[in-house]
Amino acid sequence: MTQSLQLPVDVSAIQTLLPHRYPFLLVDRVIELDPNKRVLAYKNVSCNEPFFNGHFPGHPVMPGVLVIEALAQAGGLLTQLSGALGGGKDGESASGMLYYLVKVDGAKFSRMVVPGDRLELEVTLKRTIRNMAMYCGVARVDGEQAACADIVCAGVKA
């Protein structure tokens, strides 16, 4: 049975869906969801992020690998929220699974992400094969692409 979802999904609800915690939870809010198809989420980039201490002193830039990780986490939320709505493949739920990033293809970085930016994370599910999910992700700041990548995650029983 399909349940309703109240958008936006805030960080408290996100923490019930993803195992990540500070300082590695990189999604603050989900604002759009098309189950099993697409998710749009935000990461508010603060000057207080711990990685800015060393990347780079006096010229803070969010590491590109963390932008890709934020896209992967948004993909995980797409899968988890779709399963919670009863929209899993053949009615299966994503609950009880942990998803690990296993592959990144075609990563491109077009713009630096700096303190004060709101990173918009748009992730589309390309396909699922058994316990694998293949996503296409684009990260933007103020409508301008900052990064993109094709991402593969594998699910294992928690």
Backbone as JSON, one array per atom type, in Angstrom:
{
  "sequence": "MTQSLQLPVDVSAIQTLLPHRYPFLLVDRVIELDPNKRVLAYKNVSCNEPFFNGHFPGHPVMPGVLVIEALAQAGGLLTQLSGALGGGKDGESASGMLYYLVKVDGAKFSRMVVPGDRLELEVTLKRTIRNMAMYCGVARVDGEQAACADIVCAGVKA",
  "N": [[0.85, -1.18, 0.0], [0.56, 2.2, -0.8], [1.97, 4.92, 0.89], [1.57, 8.31, 2.07], [3.75, 11.09, 1.52], [5.27, 13.7, 3.2], [6.52, 16.59, 2.02], [8.79, 19.32, 2.52], [11.39, 16.86, 3.22], [12.96, 16.77, 6.21], [16.14, 17.15, 8.01], [16.03, 15.56, 10.32], [14.28, 13.48, 9.62], [15.74, 12.5, 7.47], [17.91, 11.39, 8.79], [16.77, 9.1, 9.77], [16.68, 7.55, 7.58], [19.18, 7.33, 6.34], [22.44, 6.06, 7.2], [24.48, 7.83, 7.76], [26.19, 10.33, 9.7], [27.08, 13.41, 11.43], [30.46, 14.19, 10.88], [29.65, 13.59, 8.31], [27.16, 13.45, 7.09], [25.64, 14.63, 4.33], [23.38, 15.76, 3.22], [20.78, 17.97, 3.63], [18.06, 18.43, 3.23], [15.2, 17.2, 1.53], [13.43, 18.15, -1.25], [11.92, 17.58, -3.5], [10.37, 14.7, -4.9], [10.08, 12.06, -7.08], [8.98, 9.07, -7.01], [11.14, 6.29, -7.45], [12.3, 7.44, -9.64], [13.35, 10.21, -9.58], [15.03, 12.61, -7.48], [15.27, 15.65, -5.66], [17.42, 17.44, -3.73], [18.94, 19.32, -1.0], [22.08, 20.63, 0.13], [23.27, 22.66, 2.5], [25.97, 24.68, 2.53], [28.19, 25.48, 4.91], [30.44, 27.82, 6.5], [31.44, 26.6, 8.66], [32.0, 23.94, 8.17], [33.87, 20.99, 8.76], [35.85, 20.15, 6.93], [36.83, 22.41, 5.7], [38.9, 23.44, 7.22], [41.31, 22.38, 6.32], [41.13, 22.47, 3.59], [40.78, 24.83, 1.59], [43.16, 26.4, 3.7], [42.38, 29.75, 4.2], [41.29, 29.91, 1.67], [38.64, 28.51, 1.28], [37.3, 25.55, -0.11], [34.87, 23.22, -1.03], [35.64, 19.82, -1.0], [35.76, 17.98, -4.04], [35.24, 15.23, -4.02], [33.5, 15.04, -1.9], [31.29, 16.39, -2.83], [30.46, 14.58, -4.77], [29.92, 12.44, -3.06], [27.75, 13.56, -1.67], [25.87, 13.57, -3.73], [25.61, 10.79, -4.05], [24.5, 10.14, -1.55], [22.05, 11.47, -1.8], [21.0, 9.9, -3.84], [20.72, 7.53, -2.4], [18.71, 8.35, -0.66], [16.63, 8.7, -2.51], [16.18, 6.01, -3.21], [15.54, 4.9, -0.66], [13.32, 6.47, 0.19], [11.52, 5.92, -1.9], [11.11, 3.17, -1.49], [9.94, 3.3, 1.06], [7.52, 4.38, 0.44], [6.26, 2.29, -0.65], [6.96, 1.86, -3.19], [8.95, 0.23, -4.15], [10.82, -1.98, -6.31], [8.82, -4.5, -7.65], [7.26, -4.3, -5.39], [8.95, -4.48, -3.21], [10.64, -3.37, -0.24], [13.09, -0.89, 0.62], [13.98, -0.84, 3.16], [15.99, -2.09, 5.83], [18.25, -2.44, 4.39], [21.6, -1.53, 3.59], [23.3, 0.81, 1.65], [26.11, 0.98, -0.39], [28.59, 2.99, -1.91], [29.9, 2.05, -4.94], [30.92, 2.59, -7.45], [32.0, 5.23, -9.55], [31.5, 7.06, -12.39], [32.56, 9.14, -15.09], [32.87, 11.58, -13.72], [32.69, 15.06, -13.4], [33.88, 18.29, -12.74], [32.78, 21.5, -12.51], [32.61, 23.93, -11.27], [33.65, 25.67, -8.36], [32.64, 24.87, -5.03], [31.72, 26.72, -2.33], [31.85, 28.22, 1.03], [28.65, 29.31, 2.11], [27.26, 28.65, -0.15], [24.39, 27.01, -1.55], [24.05, 23.8, -2.19], [22.53, 22.18, -4.74], [21.14, 19.1, -5.26], [20.47, 16.94, -7.7], [19.24, 13.9, -8.56], [18.83, 11.15, -10.65], [17.33, 8.03, -11.1], [18.71, 5.6, -13.02], [18.64, 2.82, -13.55], [17.89, -0.33, -11.93], [19.49, -3.28, -10.92], [19.17, -6.32, -9.58], [20.64, -6.07, -6.53], [21.76, -3.64, -7.06], [21.96, -0.16, -7.76], [21.78, 2.3, -10.23], [22.65, 5.55, -10.8], [22.24, 8.9, -12.08], [23.75, 11.87, -11.44], [23.56, 15.37, -10.74], [25.05, 18.22, -9.5], [24.31, 21.47, -8.48], [24.85, 25.01, -8.12], [23.12, 27.88, -7.49], [21.75, 27.43, -9.9], [23.77, 26.88, -11.67], [25.85, 24.39, -13.0], [27.86, 22.49, -10.86], [29.05, 20.03, -10.49], [28.99, 16.7, -11.87], [28.07, 13.24, -12.26], [27.98, 9.72, -12.98], [26.73, 7.25, -10.91], [27.1, 4.27, -9.03], [25.58, 2.21, -6.7], [25.59, -0.37, -4.24], [23.46, -2.57, -2.54], [23.31, -4.1, 0.66], [22.17, -6.47, 3.09], [21.35, -5.07, 6.2]],
  "CA": [[0.0, 0.0, 0.0], [1.34, 3.42, -0.9], [1.76, 5.9, 1.94], [1.84, 9.66, 1.59], [5.01, 11.66, 1.96], [5.2, 15.13, 3.43], [7.72, 17.31, 1.61], [10.14, 18.78, 2.41], [11.88, 15.91, 4.21], [14.01, 17.5, 6.93], [17.32, 16.39, 8.4], [15.66, 14.54, 11.31], [13.74, 12.33, 8.86], [16.85, 11.96, 6.67], [18.72, 10.56, 9.67], [16.12, 7.79, 9.94], [16.79, 6.84, 6.3], [20.59, 7.14, 6.01], [23.26, 5.8, 8.38], [25.5, 8.86, 7.91], [26.05, 11.32, 10.77], [28.1, 14.44, 11.44], [30.48, 15.26, 9.89], [29.57, 13.01, 6.97], [25.83, 13.55, 6.5], [25.82, 15.73, 3.38], [22.09, 16.18, 2.67], [20.01, 18.65, 4.67], [16.63, 18.52, 2.96], [14.68, 16.71, 0.25], [12.31, 19.04, -1.57], [11.1, 16.98, -4.55], [10.55, 13.26, -5.07], [9.28, 11.3, -8.03], [9.46, 7.76, -6.58], [11.85, 5.41, -8.39], [12.72, 8.19, -10.82], [14.14, 11.42, -9.39], [14.97, 13.32, -6.21], [15.96, 16.93, -5.59], [17.76, 17.68, -2.33], [19.86, 20.43, -0.74], [23.12, 20.65, 1.16], [23.67, 24.03, 2.81], [27.41, 24.65, 2.79], [28.51, 26.48, 5.93], [31.87, 28.04, 6.75], [31.8, 25.76, 9.81], [32.25, 22.55, 7.77], [35.21, 20.62, 9.25], [36.85, 19.97, 5.86], [37.39, 23.7, 5.28], [40.13, 23.72, 7.96], [42.49, 22.01, 5.56], [40.86, 22.47, 2.13], [42.17, 25.16, 1.82], [43.22, 27.53, 4.62], [42.34, 31.05, 3.55], [40.55, 29.81, 0.4], [37.88, 27.27, 1.49], [36.61, 24.92, -1.24], [34.36, 21.89, -0.69], [36.29, 18.8, -1.83], [34.92, 17.4, -5.07], [34.79, 13.89, -3.64], [32.35, 15.19, -1.0], [30.14, 16.75, -3.68], [30.01, 13.3, -5.33], [29.31, 11.7, -1.95], [26.43, 14.16, -1.43], [24.99, 13.04, -4.78], [25.35, 9.39, -3.72], [23.55, 10.12, -0.44], [20.74, 11.83, -2.35], [20.53, 8.7, -4.51], [20.26, 6.62, -1.34], [17.41, 8.85, -0.19], [15.66, 8.35, -3.54], [15.86, 4.58, -3.05], [14.88, 4.66, 0.63], [11.99, 7.09, 0.2], [10.68, 5.17, -2.83], [10.75, 1.94, -0.79], [9.04, 3.63, 2.17], [6.2, 4.66, -0.14], [5.74, 1.08, -1.26], [7.25, 1.92, -4.61], [10.1, -0.57, -4.52], [10.64, -2.9, -7.44], [7.98, -5.64, -7.29], [6.69, -4.06, -4.08], [9.9, -4.67, -2.12], [11.04, -2.17, 0.48], [14.53, -0.69, 0.77], [14.33, -0.88, 4.57], [16.8, -3.24, 6.18], [19.4, -2.49, 3.48], [22.59, -0.45, 3.58], [23.82, 0.99, 0.3], [27.49, 1.44, -0.44], [29.07, 3.52, -3.17], [30.84, 1.09, -5.51], [31.51, 3.03, -8.7], [31.72, 6.58, -10.03], [31.96, 7.22, -13.78], [32.34, 10.4, -15.78], [32.79, 12.74, -12.81], [33.2, 16.33, -13.94], [33.75, 19.4, -11.8], [32.66, 22.69, -13.35], [32.56, 25.14, -10.45], [33.98, 25.43, -6.95], [31.59, 25.01, -4.04], [32.37, 27.47, -1.25], [30.92, 28.55, 2.12], [27.52, 30.16, 1.75], [26.53, 28.06, -1.28], [23.4, 25.95, -1.34], [24.3, 22.79, -3.21], [21.3, 21.52, -5.18], [21.5, 17.74, -5.66], [19.42, 16.31, -8.5], [19.67, 12.54, -8.87], [17.87, 10.37, -11.4], [17.59, 6.59, -11.11], [18.8, 5.1, -14.39], [18.1, 1.45, -13.51], [18.3, -1.21, -10.85], [19.74, -4.67, -11.27], [19.27, -7.03, -8.31], [20.89, -5.19, -5.39], [22.54, -2.49, -7.53], [21.23, 0.99, -8.29], [22.61, 3.16, -11.06], [22.11, 6.9, -10.76], [22.89, 10.02, -12.76], [23.63, 12.99, -10.52], [24.06, 16.7, -11.1], [25.07, 19.17, -8.38], [24.29, 22.85, -8.97], [24.79, 26.15, -7.19], [22.46, 28.99, -8.17], [21.39, 27.01, -11.24], [24.98, 26.59, -12.46], [26.39, 23.07, -12.67], [29.12, 22.44, -10.12], [29.62, 18.7, -10.7], [28.07, 15.66, -12.32], [28.68, 11.92, -12.29], [27.16, 8.52, -12.92], [27.06, 6.63, -9.63], [26.53, 2.95, -8.78], [25.57, 1.8, -5.31], [25.18, -1.75, -4.02], [22.78, -2.75, -1.27], [23.5, -5.34, 1.41], [21.32, -6.53, 4.27], [21.96, -4.4, 7.35]],
  "C": [[0.89, 1.24, 0.0], [0.95, 4.38, 0.2], [2.0, 7.28, 1.35], [3.15, 10.15, 2.19], [4.84, 13.15, 2.08], [6.54, 15.76, 3.05], [7.69, 18.72, 2.18], [10.43, 17.75, 3.5], [13.07, 16.59, 4.89], [15.11, 16.56, 7.41], [17.0, 15.32, 9.45], [15.12, 13.29, 10.62], [14.85, 11.69, 8.03], [17.7, 11.03, 7.52], [18.06, 9.21, 9.97], [16.29, 6.93, 8.7], [18.22, 6.52, 5.91], [21.39, 6.88, 7.29], [24.28, 6.9, 8.68], [25.16, 9.84, 9.03], [27.17, 12.34, 10.64], [29.46, 13.8, 11.63], [30.26, 14.77, 8.46], [28.17, 12.96, 6.39], [25.82, 14.81, 5.63], [24.54, 16.11, 2.66], [21.28, 16.75, 3.82], [18.5, 18.58, 4.48], [16.32, 17.9, 1.61], [13.45, 17.54, -0.06], [11.41, 18.49, -2.67], [11.41, 15.49, -4.63], [9.56, 12.74, -6.1], [9.72, 9.86, -7.81], [10.0, 6.91, -7.72], [12.3, 6.12, -9.66], [13.72, 9.29, -10.49], [13.96, 11.98, -7.99], [15.73, 14.63, -6.37], [16.16, 17.24, -4.11], [18.75, 18.83, -2.23], [20.91, 20.04, 0.29], [23.5, 22.11, 1.33], [25.13, 24.0, 3.26], [27.77, 25.82, 3.7], [30.02, 26.65, 6.06], [32.35, 27.19, 7.91], [32.06, 24.3, 9.45], [33.68, 22.17, 8.16], [36.26, 20.49, 8.15], [37.47, 21.28, 5.41], [38.67, 24.06, 6.04], [41.37, 23.41, 7.14], [42.33, 22.08, 4.05], [40.2, 23.77, 1.72], [42.2, 26.34, 2.75], [43.29, 28.86, 3.87], [41.59, 31.07, 2.22], [39.7, 28.53, 0.44], [37.12, 26.82, 0.24], [36.13, 23.54, -0.78], [35.03, 20.87, -1.59], [35.31, 18.16, -2.81], [34.41, 16.01, -4.71], [33.58, 13.97, -2.69], [31.11, 15.65, -1.76], [29.58, 15.47, -4.3], [29.35, 12.45, -4.25], [27.92, 12.25, -1.63], [25.43, 13.67, -2.48], [24.64, 11.57, -4.5], [24.36, 9.27, -2.56], [22.15, 10.5, -0.9], [20.15, 10.65, -3.11], [20.01, 7.67, -3.51], [18.91, 7.05, -0.79], [16.31, 8.57, -1.22], [15.22, 6.9, -3.39], [15.08, 4.33, -1.77], [13.47, 5.24, 0.67], [11.04, 6.37, -0.75], [10.21, 3.87, -2.19], [9.76, 2.18, 0.33], [7.63, 3.92, 1.68], [5.6, 3.43, -0.79], [6.02, 1.02, -2.74], [8.46, 1.14, -5.03], [9.78, -1.51, -5.66], [9.88, -4.13, -6.95], [7.46, -5.52, -5.86], [7.66, -4.22, -2.93], [10.28, -3.34, -1.51], [12.55, -2.1, 0.56], [14.95, -0.77, 2.23], [15.09, -2.17, 4.87], [18.02, -3.41, 5.28], [20.32, -1.31, 3.76], [23.16, -0.39, 2.18], [25.2, 1.6, 0.35], [27.83, 1.92, -1.84], [30.11, 2.56, -3.71], [31.5, 1.57, -6.8], [31.07, 4.45, -9.01], [32.31, 6.68, -11.43], [31.69, 8.64, -14.25], [32.22, 11.61, -14.88], [33.42, 13.95, -13.45], [32.91, 17.42, -12.91], [33.84, 20.69, -12.59], [32.78, 23.99, -12.59], [32.94, 24.78, -9.03], [32.74, 25.66, -6.09], [32.25, 25.59, -2.79], [31.35, 27.78, -0.15], [29.86, 29.55, 1.66], [26.7, 29.62, 0.58], [25.46, 27.1, -0.78], [23.57, 24.99, -2.5], [22.99, 22.07, -3.5], [21.69, 20.18, -5.79], [20.33, 17.11, -6.4], [19.95, 14.95, -8.96], [18.51, 11.8, -9.53], [18.29, 8.91, -11.36], [17.58, 6.12, -12.56], [18.24, 3.69, -14.48], [18.57, 0.75, -12.25], [18.48, -2.62, -11.41], [20.05, -5.39, -9.96], [19.48, -6.03, -7.18], [21.68, -3.93, -5.77], [21.61, -1.4, -8.05], [22.2, 1.88, -9.04], [21.92, 4.52, -11.19], [22.9, 7.84, -11.67], [22.67, 11.22, -11.85], [24.23, 14.27, -11.05], [23.94, 17.58, -9.85], [25.16, 20.57, -8.97], [24.34, 23.83, -7.81], [24.21, 27.31, -7.98], [22.16, 28.67, -9.64], [22.56, 26.67, -12.14], [25.56, 25.25, -12.02], [27.73, 23.19, -11.99], [29.83, 21.11, -10.35], [28.54, 17.78, -11.25], [28.82, 14.34, -12.34], [27.59, 10.86, -12.42], [27.66, 7.72, -11.73], [26.38, 5.27, -9.55], [26.68, 2.65, -7.3], [25.06, 0.37, -5.21], [24.56, -1.85, -2.63], [23.1, -4.1, -0.67], [22.57, -5.3, 2.61], [22.05, -5.92, 5.46], [22.12, -5.37, 8.51]]
}
